[in-house]
Amino acid sequence: MKNLGWKIISIILLPIQFVFFKIISSNPDWIEDYYSRRFFKGLSSFLRIITSPFNFSIGLVLVYILSFILVFFIVKEITKLRKGETNFKRILINVLAYLSPIYLFFMLTWGLAYHKMPIEKLMHLDKKNIKDQEVIDLCKTLVDSTNKKRSALSDVQISKSSFDEIFDEAPEAYTNLKGQFPFLNYKHPSIKKATGSNLLAYMSTSGVYMFPSGEANVNTNNMLYDAPYVTTHEMAHQLGFASEDEANFLAFLACKNHPNPLFQYSAYYGTVFRALNKVWEIDSTQSKELYGKLDPKVIADREKEKAVWIKFRNPIQRYIVSPFYDFFLKSNGQEEGSRSYDLVLDLMVAERRKAGLR
């Protein structure tokens, strides 16, 4: 076998790396101080400076190329296996040898971010023992705020907006927050229309942060009134907040404090339906009543969004992509997996508690 020496060394280093990062991951304070605010902050800014001049997503193009190479490798190895030119032992050695540096790269550029200090500690929020009534009260407020923001926003205003304008204005969303939370200081924007948006849509992906390139990618199939929320969510990842609930929470804060009415509406539109779904689990009758109080324009916006995304539903998305992503999140310390997106409601209740709204 070619290059067996380095492959053996690489395989030996794999469990050592795993134990090493496991130990580091158990210390969120250290990760916050040394990884997130120093190493990752500098690396992410550097990558954004490099990638921002390009009008396409370097990271996604790289992923597509590597995916093609991976498929080619799998087909090649299966062919060789059928011809007797290789065996399972050789294939396993090759896989583990290349997995070792990939794992190291992932943990250094993104993986450790899943284990940083929780945002509730950074913002001094209390999300313990959240009561059902608090969730219901939050939902009532969101329904009311969503209606108000939509009534202040005309269809013409929405149609005249564009992804480019949203990307240009999005950094201001975090500028308005950094006075209160200095760790949200966002510089050197690198926000892109996702290359191959339809392909991502077939994987049910509205946006994606590419850690190898530092880019925030937004699927152009998103409705314009949902785009600000998705954009600021991906920007939260650029700031080192890997947890999906935390990225959702920061997107909500960023958008609702933005001077642009479209961003304000996007903040509430992006969270109100999650709240309604949560209330359904608590009291389906009350959820129906609250849904019935939504402005017809909000409901129409929701139906338009559903009509776009339903075209991309497919068995691969349901039985392969979604379970894999759920496993990916859980393997990185997100116990709720894909359901972690909905945990933003806990943070929003905690924010209300801090403001004295119980």
C-alpha positions as CSV (number, residue, x, y, z in Angstrom):
1,M,0.0,0.0,0.0
2,K,1.3,3.4,-1.0
3,N,2.3,5.9,1.7
4,L,1.5,3.5,4.5
5,G,3.8,5.3,6.9
6,W,2.0,8.6,7.1
7,K,-1.4,6.8,7.0
8,I,-0.6,4.8,10.1
9,I,0.6,8.0,11.9
10,S,-2.5,9.8,10.9
11,I,-4.7,7.0,12.1
12,I,-2.8,6.9,15.5
13,L,-3.4,10.6,15.9
14,L,-7.1,10.4,15.3
15,P,-8.1,9.0,18.8
16,I,-5.5,11.3,20.4
17,Q,-7.2,14.3,18.7
18,F,-10.6,13.1,19.8
19,V,-9.5,12.8,23.5
20,F,-7.7,16.2,23.3
21,F,-10.7,18.0,21.9
22,K,-13.0,16.2,24.3
23,I,-11.0,17.6,27.2
24,I,-11.0,21.1,25.8
25,S,-14.7,21.0,25.0
26,S,-15.5,20.4,28.7
27,N,-14.2,23.9,29.4
28,P,-16.5,26.5,27.8
29,D,-14.9,29.4,29.6
30,W,-11.5,28.6,28.0
31,I,-13.1,28.1,24.6
32,E,-14.9,31.5,25.0
33,D,-11.7,33.4,26.0
34,Y,-9.1,31.8,23.9
35,Y,-10.8,30.1,20.9
36,S,-13.9,32.2,20.2
37,R,-12.7,35.7,21.0
38,R,-9.2,35.3,19.8
39,F,-8.4,32.4,17.4
40,F,-11.8,32.1,15.7
41,K,-12.5,35.8,15.6
42,G,-9.2,36.5,13.9
43,L,-9.5,33.5,11.5
44,S,-13.1,34.3,10.6
45,S,-12.3,38.0,9.9
46,F,-9.3,37.0,7.8
47,L,-11.4,34.6,5.7
48,R,-14.1,37.2,5.2
49,I,-11.6,39.7,4.0
50,I,-10.3,37.2,1.4
51,T,-13.6,36.0,0.2
52,S,-15.7,39.2,0.2
53,P,-14.4,40.5,-3.2
54,F,-15.8,37.5,-5.0
55,N,-19.5,37.6,-6.0
56,F,-19.9,33.8,-5.7
57,S,-19.6,31.5,-2.8
58,I,-16.1,30.1,-2.8
59,G,-16.9,27.7,0.1
60,L,-19.9,26.2,-1.6
61,V,-18.1,25.7,-4.9
62,L,-15.3,24.0,-2.9
63,V,-17.9,21.7,-1.2
64,Y,-19.5,20.8,-4.6
65,I,-16.0,19.9,-6.0
66,L,-15.1,17.9,-2.9
67,S,-18.5,16.1,-3.0
68,F,-17.8,15.2,-6.7
69,I,-14.4,13.9,-5.7
70,L,-15.8,11.9,-2.8
71,V,-18.4,10.3,-5.1
72,F,-15.7,9.5,-7.6
73,F,-13.6,7.9,-4.9
74,I,-16.4,5.8,-3.6
75,V,-17.3,4.5,-7.1
76,K,-13.6,3.9,-7.8
77,E,-13.1,1.9,-4.6
78,I,-16.3,-0.2,-5.2
79,T,-15.1,-1.0,-8.7
80,K,-11.6,-2.0,-7.4
81,L,-13.2,-4.1,-4.7
82,R,-15.4,-6.0,-7.2
83,K,-12.3,-6.6,-9.3
84,G,-10.3,-7.9,-6.4
85,E,-7.8,-5.0,-6.7
86,T,-8.3,-3.9,-3.1
87,N,-10.0,-5.1,0.1
88,F,-12.0,-3.7,3.0
89,K,-8.9,-3.4,5.2
90,R,-7.2,-1.1,2.7
91,I,-10.3,1.0,2.2
92,L,-10.7,1.4,6.0
93,I,-7.1,2.5,6.3
94,N,-7.5,5.1,3.6
95,V,-10.7,6.4,5.1
96,L,-9.3,6.7,8.6
97,A,-6.0,8.2,7.4
98,Y,-7.8,11.1,5.6
99,L,-10.4,11.5,8.3
100,S,-7.8,12.4,10.8
101,P,-6.6,15.7,9.2
102,I,-10.2,16.5,8.2
103,Y,-11.4,16.1,11.8
104,L,-8.5,18.4,13.0
105,F,-9.4,21.0,10.4
106,F,-13.1,20.9,11.3
107,M,-12.5,21.2,15.1
108,L,-10.1,24.1,14.7
109,T,-12.1,26.1,12.2
110,W,-15.7,25.4,13.6
111,G,-16.2,22.4,15.8
112,L,-15.0,24.0,19.0
113,A,-17.5,26.8,18.5
114,Y,-20.3,24.3,19.5
115,H,-18.8,24.2,23.0
116,K,-18.3,27.9,23.7
117,M,-19.9,29.7,26.7
118,P,-23.7,29.7,26.3
119,I,-25.3,32.9,25.2
120,E,-27.6,33.1,28.2
121,K,-24.5,33.4,30.4
122,L,-23.0,36.0,28.1
123,M,-26.2,38.0,28.2
124,H,-27.1,37.2,31.8
125,L,-30.4,35.5,30.8
126,D,-32.4,33.1,32.9
127,K,-34.0,30.3,30.9
128,K,-34.5,27.8,33.7
129,N,-37.9,26.2,34.5
130,I,-39.8,28.0,31.7
131,K,-43.5,27.6,32.3
132,D,-46.1,26.9,29.6
133,Q,-47.9,30.2,30.3
134,E,-44.7,32.1,29.6
135,V,-44.5,30.5,26.1
136,I,-48.1,31.3,25.5
137,D,-47.6,34.9,26.6
138,L,-44.5,35.2,24.3
139,C,-46.6,33.8,21.4
140,K,-49.3,36.4,22.0
141,T,-46.8,39.2,21.9
142,L,-45.2,37.8,18.8
143,V,-48.6,37.6,17.0
144,D,-49.3,41.2,17.9
145,S,-45.9,42.4,16.9
146,T,-45.9,40.5,13.7
147,N,-49.2,42.0,12.7
148,K,-48.1,45.5,13.6
149,K,-44.8,45.2,11.6
150,R,-46.6,43.8,8.6
151,S,-49.3,46.5,8.6
152,A,-46.5,49.1,8.5
153,L,-44.9,47.4,5.5
154,S,-46.5,47.6,2.1
155,D,-46.3,44.9,-0.6
156,V,-44.6,47.6,-2.8
157,Q,-41.9,48.1,-0.2
158,I,-41.2,44.4,0.0
159,S,-41.2,44.0,-3.8
160,K,-38.8,46.9,-4.3
161,S,-36.3,45.3,-1.9
162,S,-33.6,42.9,-3.1
163,F,-31.1,40.4,-1.7
164,D,-28.2,42.8,-2.5
165,E,-29.8,45.6,-0.5
166,I,-30.6,43.2,2.4
167,F,-26.9,42.1,2.4
168,D,-25.7,45.7,2.4
169,E,-27.9,46.7,5.3
170,A,-27.5,43.5,7.4
171,P,-24.2,44.5,9.1
172,E,-26.0,47.5,10.6
173,A,-28.2,45.0,12.5
174,Y,-25.2,44.0,14.6
175,T,-23.8,47.5,14.8
176,N,-26.9,48.4,16.7
177,L,-26.3,45.6,19.2
178,K,-22.5,45.8,19.8
179,G,-23.0,48.8,22.2
180,Q,-24.8,46.6,24.6
181,F,-23.0,43.4,23.7
182,P,-19.4,44.1,22.6
183,F,-18.8,40.5,21.6
184,L,-21.2,41.1,18.7
185,N,-18.8,43.5,16.9
186,Y,-19.2,42.5,13.2
187,K,-16.6,43.6,10.6
188,H,-15.6,42.7,7.1
189,P,-18.9,41.3,5.7
190,S,-18.8,38.4,3.4
191,I,-22.5,37.6,2.6
192,K,-23.3,35.8,-0.6
193,K,-26.2,34.5,-2.6
194,A,-25.8,30.8,-2.3
195,T,-24.2,29.2,-5.3
196,G,-26.6,26.4,-6.4
197,S,-29.5,27.7,-4.4
198,N,-31.9,25.1,-5.9
199,L,-29.6,22.3,-5.0
200,L,-29.5,23.6,-1.4
201,A,-33.3,23.9,-1.4
202,Y,-33.6,20.2,-2.3
203,M,-31.7,19.7,1.0
204,S,-34.1,22.0,2.8
205,T,-31.3,24.6,3.4
206,S,-32.3,28.2,3.5
207,G,-28.9,29.4,4.4
208,V,-25.5,27.9,5.3
209,Y,-22.3,29.2,6.9
210,M,-19.2,27.8,5.2
211,F,-16.5,27.6,7.9
212,P,-13.7,26.8,5.4
213,S,-14.2,30.2,3.7
214,G,-16.0,32.3,6.4
215,E,-18.9,33.1,4.1
216,A,-22.6,33.5,5.0
217,N,-24.6,32.0,2.2
218,V,-28.3,32.8,1.7
219,N,-30.6,30.7,-0.5
220,T,-32.2,32.9,-3.1
221,N,-35.4,30.9,-2.9
222,N,-36.1,32.6,0.4
223,M,-38.8,35.1,0.4
224,L,-37.6,38.7,0.7
225,Y,-39.4,39.2,4.0
226,D,-37.6,36.1,5.4
227,A,-34.2,36.9,4.0
228,P,-33.1,39.4,6.7
229,Y,-33.7,36.9,9.4
230,V,-31.9,34.1,7.5
231,T,-29.0,36.5,6.6
232,T,-28.4,37.7,10.2
233,H,-28.7,34.0,11.4
234,E,-25.8,33.1,9.2
235,M,-23.9,36.2,10.3
236,A,-24.3,35.0,13.9
237,H,-22.4,31.9,12.8
238,Q,-19.7,34.1,11.4
239,L,-19.4,35.6,14.8
240,G,-18.7,32.2,16.3
241,F,-22.2,31.2,17.5
242,A,-22.6,27.7,16.2
243,S,-25.7,26.6,18.2
244,E,-28.8,27.1,16.0
245,D,-31.0,28.4,18.8
246,E,-28.4,31.0,19.6
247,A,-28.0,32.0,16.0
248,N,-31.8,32.3,15.7
249,F,-32.0,34.4,18.9
250,L,-29.3,36.8,17.6
251,A,-31.0,37.0,14.3
252,F,-34.2,38.0,16.1
253,L,-32.5,40.7,18.2
254,A,-30.5,42.0,15.2
255,C,-33.5,42.3,13.0
256,K,-36.0,43.7,15.4
257,N,-33.6,46.5,16.4
258,H,-32.8,47.4,12.7
259,P,-34.3,50.7,11.4
260,N,-35.5,49.1,8.2
261,P,-39.2,47.9,8.6
262,L,-38.5,44.9,6.4
263,F,-35.9,43.7,8.9
264,Q,-38.3,44.3,11.8
265,Y,-41.0,42.3,10.2
266,S,-38.5,39.5,9.3
267,A,-37.6,39.3,13.0
268,Y,-41.2,38.5,14.0
269,Y,-42.1,36.5,10.9
270,G,-39.1,34.3,11.5
271,T,-40.2,33.4,15.0
272,V,-43.9,33.6,15.3
273,F,-44.7,30.3,13.6
274,R,-42.2,28.5,15.8
275,A,-44.0,29.9,18.8
276,L,-47.4,28.9,17.4
277,N,-46.1,25.3,16.9
278,K,-44.8,25.2,20.5
279,V,-48.1,26.5,21.8
280,W,-49.8,23.7,19.8
281,E,-47.9,21.2,21.8
282,I,-49.2,22.9,25.0
283,D,-52.7,23.7,24.0
284,S,-53.8,23.2,20.4
285,T,-57.0,25.1,20.9
286,Q,-55.2,28.2,22.0
287,S,-52.7,27.8,19.2
288,K,-55.6,27.8,16.7
289,E,-57.0,30.9,18.3
290,L,-53.7,32.8,18.1
291,Y,-53.2,31.7,14.5
292,G,-56.6,33.1,13.7
293,K,-55.5,36.5,15.0
294,L,-52.7,36.8,12.5
295,D,-53.1,39.5,9.9
296,P,-54.3,37.9,6.6
297,K,-51.2,39.4,4.9
298,V,-49.0,37.5,7.3
299,I,-50.9,34.3,6.5
300,A,-50.6,35.1,2.8
301,D,-46.9,35.6,3.2
302,R,-46.6,32.2,4.9
303,E,-48.6,30.5,2.1
304,K,-46.4,32.0,-0.5
305,E,-43.3,30.7,1.3
306,K,-44.8,27.2,1.6
307,A,-45.6,27.2,-2.1
308,V,-42.0,27.9,-3.0
309,W,-40.4,25.3,-0.7
310,I,-42.9,22.5,-1.3
311,K,-41.5,22.1,-4.8
312,F,-38.2,21.0,-3.4
313,R,-39.5,18.3,-1.0
314,N,-38.1,14.9,-1.8
315,P,-37.4,11.5,-0.2
316,I,-33.6,12.1,0.0
317,Q,-34.2,15.3,2.0
318,R,-36.5,13.4,4.4
319,Y,-34.7,10.1,4.8
320,I,-31.0,11.0,4.3
321,V,-30.2,14.7,4.6
322,S,-32.4,15.5,7.6
323,P,-31.3,12.5,9.7
324,F,-27.7,13.1,8.8
325,Y,-27.9,16.8,9.9
326,D,-29.7,15.8,13.0
327,F,-26.9,13.3,13.8
328,F,-24.3,16.0,13.0
329,L,-25.7,18.4,15.5
330,K,-26.1,15.8,18.2
331,S,-22.5,14.6,17.7
332,N,-21.4,18.2,18.2
333,G,-23.1,18.6,21.6
334,Q,-26.5,19.8,20.4
335,E,-28.6,17.3,22.3
336,E,-31.9,18.3,20.6
337,G,-30.4,17.9,17.1
338,S,-32.5,19.6,14.5
339,R,-35.1,20.6,17.1
340,S,-32.5,22.9,18.6
341,Y,-33.7,25.6,16.2
342,D,-36.9,25.8,18.2
343,L,-35.0,26.4,21.5
344,V,-34.8,30.0,20.5
345,L,-38.1,30.4,22.2
346,D,-36.5,29.6,25.6
347,L,-34.0,32.4,25.0
348,M,-36.8,34.8,24.0
349,V,-38.7,34.0,27.1
350,A,-35.5,34.6,29.1
351,E,-35.2,38.0,27.4
352,R,-38.7,38.8,28.5
353,R,-37.9,37.8,32.0
354,K,-34.9,40.1,32.0
355,A,-37.1,42.9,30.8
356,G,-39.6,42.2,33.6
357,L,-42.2,40.8,31.3
358,R,-43.4,37.6,32.9
